[in-house]
Amino acid sequence: MKIRQLFGRAFVRGAIQDDTLITVGDEAIIDVSQTNDVPLVAERTSCLIAPGFIDVHVHGGDGADFMDADVGQNERILRFHAKHGTTALCATTLSGSSGDIQKAVKAIAGVQGGGVVGIHLEGPFINRQRAGAQDASSIRPADIHELSALLALAPRMRWMMTVAPELDGARALIEHFKDRVLFSIGHTAAGYSEAAAALEWGARHFTHLFNAMTGMHHREPGVVGAAFVSDATAELIADGIHVHPVMLRIAATAMPHRIALVTDAMRACGLADGEYKLYGYDVRVAEGAARLADGTLAGSVLTMGDAVKNMVELADLPIEMVLPLASEVPARVIGISDRKGRIARNEDADFVLLTDKLEIDRVIVRGADA
């Protein structure tokens, strides 16, 4: 067994702990201890050692998109986001033809190395009125047989699916697959009562809270209100564009231990401003925002590293509160909290080393430098 040791400040059991020695062997953590007896071979760092980040909603990056249905390009996405702190992710598809989604799923299932821990189907069973940058012509009623065929293509994969609960067939779909698929309420025109009903049927998550859903009003709480009073988890895109920093702070404070930071990143993430494609749509990226010609937001160019930094600097939250939103909570969302999301014995050796300015110094994925 090859042993690797890190020593320094680390985020352990919900707090930043000095003089922490982390011992890694066979891609997993075999010991975490606080000590002044530091082995000579240990790698000392002045950075904060945080758990690796987990993104449960990401479409692409570095010029590639999971809808391209190309294994090599998928691995390129993984490598890119790993450099920016994401040590595990859910490859996310868009509303498209049945054939295109099947091709994308097959290519995702073909990725090697363990970085893909789930597939997030964002559509096609969503509401056209709240489609955002999704292809309206590909949106259709919920279909048990179509989802069953997709699940058969990657039977060992963990699955999420964004669904609008007001669609024909949504209830039957959720109730039929709720033990196999994490259903997320999103891209929806539902009101509070419809969202609450979907939670009763078995939905347990909300896709990019506030975006592409009904907001909260004092006489109609909307989907956002349903998220606040439920025990479900919810995503936040913390780029300072999709959601105002004050609302980021409110959501994280009102929903402690239930917010998962996501990027919703598209292929332009990491590249220069310019023109890009999102499943046939022309997208213009400028000043940190990706938009269609009519101004509709089309995903983001956010990385998880920047999402964490923004929650501290824009939303004014302590780093101890923010780190679980990028690690422990998303691990719980997608069902991998037994092996990822924390710095603890028997967890995967996934770490992000952050400078005092919350910049990423280094990323370690299953014990190896990314």
Secondary structure, DSSP 8 states (H G I E B T S, - for coil): --EEEEEEEEEETTEEEEEEEEEEETTEEEEEEE-S---TTSEEEEEEEEE-EEEEEE-EETTEEGGG--HHHHHHHHHHHHHTTEEEEEEEE-S--HHHHHHHHHHHHT--SS-EEEEEEE-SSS-GGG-TTS-GGG-----HHHHHHHHHHSTTS-EEEEE-TTSTTHHHHHHHHTTTEEEEE-S----HHHHHHHHHHT--EESSTTTTS----SS--HHHHHHHHSS-EEEEE-SSSSS-HHHHHHHHHHSTT-EEEE--B-TTTTS-SEEEEETTEEEEEETTEEE-TTS-B-SB---HHHHHHHHHHTS---HHHHHHHHTHHHHHHHT-TTTSSS-STTSB--EEEE-TTS-EEEEEETTEE-
